[in-house]
Amino acid sequence: MPLIRRKRIRWGYIAAVLLGMTLLLPQCVSIRMSDKAITAYFKNSPVKPSFHTLQTGGRSIHYAEIEPSSPGPSTASAGRSEPDSLPVVVFVHGSPGSWDAFIAFFNDSTLYRRARLVAVDRLGFGKSGLGQAEPSLQKQAAAIAAVISQVTPNPRGPSGRAPSRRAVLVGHSLGGPVIVRLAMDYPDRVKSLILVAPSVSPDLEKQEWFRPMLAAFPFRQLLPAELDVSNREIRPLRGELQQMMPLWSSITVPVTVIQGDADNLVPPGNADFAKRMLTHAPVTMQMLPGMNHFIPWRRPDTIHDAILTALSPAVSPR
């Protein structure tokens, strides 16, 4: 068989596979929960999330927030703090995704009694301009920094000096480099980082053969909006990570890295890369044997425990 004919058959096969994927994915992929499903999820919960949209940098960013009401006698005795005095924990999802990737944490009383919980729809996903991709990690981080400023109370004492407005940041997958960039650009907004299977190493960033084709006609037109945005932000990710290389040494807050050693989406070497680059930050590494990429759903306990540790005064930055 002539070489040209074999190549045509191969690329025809590849095109057919991609076409099949783009036609079937809308039928079988559920990227985010519907409003109705979210309402049902919290039907019997003692606290329920509120939802907000913030205009910043020419974009809208949507976020969910658990802000418990002031405690009564029964809850006060259980160690629940006044809402305005609670520290803030911000969850940042991967690609694709939405705020409800962390919905189970919103139903965890051991967390919402100790912190105000916030989860964002990253720019381009959910209700943050779905379909309008924002591949810049710097701009993604800036939008979340604006949310932190919005949700952290900033009362002024008798001295007139405002206390630090810092948050514990939890980022999964592509949410990992977003919160790392946030810590680089806005150190006064970050108390600590929890990186969950973070895609942070430019050398380990996969360059999948199918991504350029998914960006071309007719495949892009057939993709669900979430998957199109995901493709459009993952393709330039290596360059975005390279731009961050000189800035890693500026991070001084405590960092926890949680990684599965059986992760076939984000190579486990990303965890070692993060530890190597965080030369001025205290780093805690947790390598989970046999664990894949989906730690927030399969091992939420590791994230839960890391959050509680991060909220401890012992790890507060000076």
FENLIN-V601351 format. One record per backbone hydrogen bond with DSSP energy under -1.0 kcal/mol. CO is the residue of the C=O (numbers start at 0). NH is the residue of the N-H. If there is no record, write none. Layout:
{{CO NH} {CO NH}}
This chain:
{{1 5} {2 6} {3 7} {4 8} {5 9} {6 10} {7 11} {8 12} {9 13} {10 14} {11 15} {12 16} {13 17} {14 18} {15 19} {16 20} {17 21} {18 22} {19 23} {20 24} {23 26} {23 27} {24 28} {33 37} {34 38} {35 39} {36 40} {37 41} {39 42} {41 44} {49 64} {51 62} {53 60} {55 58} {58 55} {60 53} {61 120} {62 51} {63 118} {64 49} {65 116} {71 75} {72 76} {74 79} {75 78} {81 84} {82 85} {86 115} {87 167} {88 117} {89 169} {90 119} {91 171} {97 100} {98 101} {99 102} {101 104} {103 106} {104 107} {107 110} {107 111} {108 112} {110 113} {110 114} {112 80} {115 88} {116 65} {117 90} {118 63} {121 124} {123 130} {124 127} {127 123} {128 131} {130 132} {135 139} {136 140} {137 141} {138 142} {139 143} {140 144} {141 145} {142 146} {143 147} {144 148} {145 149} {146 150} {147 151} {156 159} {160 156} {166 190} {166 191} {167 89} {168 193} {169 91} {170 195} {171 174} {172 175} {172 198} {173 177} {174 178} {175 179} {176 180} {177 181} {178 182} {179 183} {180 184} {181 185} {185 188} {188 166} {191 168} {192 255} {193 170} {194 257} {195 172} {197 199} {207 210} {209 213} {210 214} {212 215} {215 219} {223 227} {224 228} {225 229} {226 230} {227 231} {228 232} {229 233} {230 234} {233 236} {235 239} {236 240} {237 241} {238 242} {243 246} {246 249} {247 250} {253 192} {254 283} {255 194} {256 285} {257 196} {258 287} {259 262} {266 269} {267 270} {268 272} {269 273} {270 274} {271 275} {272 276} {273 277} {276 278} {281 254} {283 256} {285 258} {287 260} {287 290} {290 261} {292 294} {293 297} {294 298} {298 301} {299 303} {300 304} {301 305} {302 306} {303 307} {304 308} {305 309} {306 310} {308 311} {311 314} {312 315}}
